[in-house]
Amino acid sequence: MLTNLEYAIQLLLEEHFFVMVYIIVLLERLKRISNRNLFLSWFINLSGTILHELSHFIVALITFGKPKTFSLIPKRIRIVENGLERKIYELGSVSVRNANNFNRFPIGMSPLLLLIPLLYIDNYFFIYFENTLKNTLLYLFIVIVILDSSIPSGQDFKQAFKGYGYIIWLLILLFIAFALQEPSFINSIIERILK
């Protein structure tokens, strides 16, 4: 049996999209406030950090990057960009022994692969779970964590776009995207190969 407050919140969630947006913004604001304290930031971001770093680790294994370390111990590090020094929190890291032009791009951009299970969750969550207030809040939490952790960091971008290997990967991705939009394109290539 729902209490009056739970019923009111559930009604708002079902009827008004802006309430869900408000909850998302509120959670993101809490994450931003937590960045003032290393431990609090680490604790709030832990589930997303695990997913993010695990994606790097798994892709490094698959692409023969030979992952060396997997760390979830937070550190405060100094970075220098354009002659300006600033301090940031590193909430986790994966280091690899065999980073090269072949695997830098997939390892660096690997958090984007988290969007694949997110699509599955988005399509099937409420098929397997009843549409209740608690499940809606759980759904929002899962979506926010996965979306947030699927964004490659600045360091990820730097590593992914080092060298020239990323050009080949981008061309492959463009080819796949085009082929998915135009199935006849693949058929014509297969026909040419078979002739």
C-alpha positions as CSV (number, residue, x, y, z in Angstrom):
1,M,0.0,0.0,0.0
2,L,1.4,3.4,-1.0
3,T,1.6,6.2,1.4
4,N,0.1,9.5,0.3
5,L,3.6,11.0,-0.4
6,E,4.6,7.9,-2.4
7,Y,1.4,8.1,-4.4
8,A,1.8,11.8,-5.1
9,I,5.4,11.3,-6.2
10,Q,4.4,8.4,-8.4
11,L,1.6,10.4,-10.0
12,L,4.0,13.2,-10.7
13,L,6.6,10.8,-12.2
14,E,3.9,9.2,-14.5
15,E,2.3,12.5,-15.5
16,H,5.1,15.0,-15.7
17,F,8.3,14.5,-17.5
18,F,9.8,17.6,-15.8
19,V,9.8,15.9,-12.5
20,M,12.1,13.2,-13.8
21,V,14.3,15.8,-15.3
22,Y,14.4,17.6,-12.0
23,I,15.5,14.5,-10.2
24,I,18.2,14.0,-12.8
25,V,19.4,17.5,-12.4
26,L,19.3,17.2,-8.6
27,L,21.4,14.1,-8.7
28,E,23.9,15.7,-11.0
29,R,24.1,18.7,-8.7
30,L,24.8,16.4,-5.7
31,K,27.6,14.9,-7.8
32,R,29.1,18.3,-8.5
33,I,28.9,19.3,-4.8
34,S,30.6,16.1,-3.9
35,N,33.6,17.1,-6.0
36,R,34.8,19.4,-3.2
37,N,35.8,16.4,-1.1
38,L,37.9,13.5,-2.5
39,F,36.4,10.7,-0.4
40,L,32.8,12.0,-0.9
41,S,33.4,12.3,-4.7
42,W,34.9,8.8,-4.8
43,F,32.0,7.3,-2.8
44,I,29.2,8.9,-4.9
45,N,30.9,8.1,-8.2
46,L,32.1,4.6,-7.3
47,S,29.6,2.5,-9.2
48,G,30.1,4.6,-12.4
49,T,33.9,4.5,-11.9
50,I,33.9,0.7,-11.7
51,L,31.9,0.5,-15.0
52,H,34.1,3.1,-16.7
53,E,37.5,1.5,-15.7
54,L,36.2,-2.0,-16.3
55,S,35.4,-1.0,-19.9
56,H,39.0,0.2,-20.4
57,F,40.3,-3.0,-18.8
58,I,38.2,-5.4,-20.9
59,V,38.9,-3.6,-24.2
60,A,42.6,-3.5,-23.4
61,L,42.5,-7.3,-22.9
62,I,40.6,-7.8,-26.1
63,T,42.9,-5.6,-28.2
64,F,46.1,-7.0,-26.7
65,G,46.9,-3.8,-24.7
66,K,48.1,-6.0,-21.8
67,P,46.4,-4.2,-18.9
68,K,49.0,-3.7,-16.1
69,T,47.0,-2.1,-13.3
70,F,43.4,-1.6,-12.4
71,S,42.9,1.0,-9.6
72,L,39.8,2.3,-7.8
73,I,41.9,4.3,-5.3
74,P,41.2,8.0,-5.7
75,K,44.0,10.4,-6.1
76,R,44.3,14.2,-6.4
77,I,46.5,14.9,-9.4
78,R,47.9,18.0,-11.0
79,I,47.5,18.6,-14.7
80,V,48.9,21.4,-16.9
81,E,46.9,22.5,-19.9
82,N,47.8,25.5,-22.0
83,G,50.3,26.6,-19.4
84,L,47.6,26.5,-16.6
85,E,47.9,24.2,-13.7
86,R,44.9,22.7,-12.0
87,K,44.1,19.9,-9.6
88,I,41.6,17.2,-10.4
89,Y,40.5,14.0,-8.8
90,E,41.4,10.7,-10.5
91,L,38.8,8.3,-9.2
92,G,40.2,5.3,-10.9
93,S,42.6,4.2,-13.6
94,V,43.8,1.4,-15.9
95,S,47.3,1.4,-17.2
96,V,48.3,-0.8,-20.2
97,R,51.7,-2.1,-21.2
98,N,51.1,-2.4,-24.9
99,A,49.3,0.8,-26.0
100,N,49.9,1.3,-29.8
101,N,48.2,2.8,-32.8
102,F,46.0,-0.2,-33.2
103,N,44.5,-0.3,-29.7
104,R,44.7,3.3,-28.3
105,F,41.5,4.4,-29.8
106,P,39.3,1.5,-28.8
107,I,40.8,1.5,-25.3
108,G,40.3,5.2,-24.8
109,M,36.8,5.3,-26.2
110,S,35.6,2.0,-24.6
111,P,33.3,3.7,-22.1
112,L,31.0,4.5,-25.0
113,L,30.3,0.8,-25.2
114,L,28.4,1.1,-22.0
115,L,25.6,2.7,-24.1
116,I,24.8,-0.7,-25.5
117,P,23.6,-2.3,-22.2
118,L,21.9,1.1,-21.5
119,L,19.8,0.6,-24.7
120,Y,18.8,-2.8,-23.4
121,I,17.9,-1.5,-20.0
122,D,15.9,1.4,-21.5
123,N,13.9,-1.0,-23.7
124,Y,13.3,-3.8,-21.2
125,F,13.6,-2.5,-17.7
126,F,9.8,-2.0,-17.2
127,I,9.0,-5.3,-18.9
128,Y,10.9,-7.2,-16.1
129,F,10.1,-4.7,-13.3
130,E,6.7,-3.4,-12.2
131,N,6.2,0.3,-12.8
132,T,6.4,1.5,-9.2
133,L,8.0,4.5,-7.6
134,K,10.9,2.5,-6.2
135,N,11.6,0.9,-9.6
136,T,11.3,4.2,-11.4
137,L,13.9,5.7,-9.1
138,L,16.1,2.6,-9.5
139,Y,15.7,3.0,-13.3
140,L,16.7,6.6,-13.1
141,F,19.7,5.8,-10.9
142,I,20.9,3.1,-13.3
143,V,20.5,5.3,-16.4
144,I,22.3,8.3,-14.8
145,V,25.2,6.1,-13.6
146,I,25.7,4.4,-17.0
147,L,25.2,7.6,-19.0
148,D,27.7,9.5,-16.7
149,S,30.3,6.7,-16.8
150,S,30.0,6.2,-20.5
151,I,31.6,9.6,-21.2
152,P,35.3,9.3,-21.9
153,S,37.4,11.5,-19.8
154,G,39.8,14.2,-21.1
155,Q,42.7,11.7,-20.5
156,D,40.8,9.1,-22.5
157,F,40.4,11.5,-25.4
158,K,44.1,12.4,-25.3
159,Q,45.2,8.7,-25.4
160,A,42.6,7.7,-28.0
161,F,43.7,10.4,-30.5
162,K,47.4,10.0,-30.0
163,G,49.2,8.8,-33.1
164,Y,47.3,8.0,-36.3
165,G,45.4,4.8,-35.5
166,Y,42.3,6.7,-34.7
167,I,41.9,7.7,-38.3
168,I,41.5,4.0,-39.3
169,W,39.0,3.4,-36.6
170,L,37.0,6.4,-37.5
171,L,36.9,5.3,-41.1
172,I,35.8,1.8,-40.0
173,L,33.0,3.3,-37.9
174,L,31.9,5.6,-40.7
175,F,31.8,2.6,-43.0
176,I,29.7,0.6,-40.5
177,A,27.3,3.5,-39.9
178,F,26.9,4.0,-43.7
179,A,26.5,0.2,-44.3
180,L,23.8,0.0,-41.6
181,Q,21.9,2.9,-43.2
182,E,22.3,1.4,-46.7
183,P,22.1,-2.4,-46.7
184,S,22.3,-2.4,-50.5
185,F,25.8,-1.0,-50.2
186,I,27.0,-4.1,-48.5
187,N,25.3,-6.3,-51.1
188,S,27.0,-4.5,-54.0
189,I,30.4,-4.9,-52.3
190,I,29.8,-8.6,-51.8
191,E,28.7,-9.0,-55.4
192,R,31.9,-7.2,-56.6
193,I,34.0,-9.5,-54.5
194,L,32.3,-12.6,-55.7
195,K,32.7,-11.7,-59.4
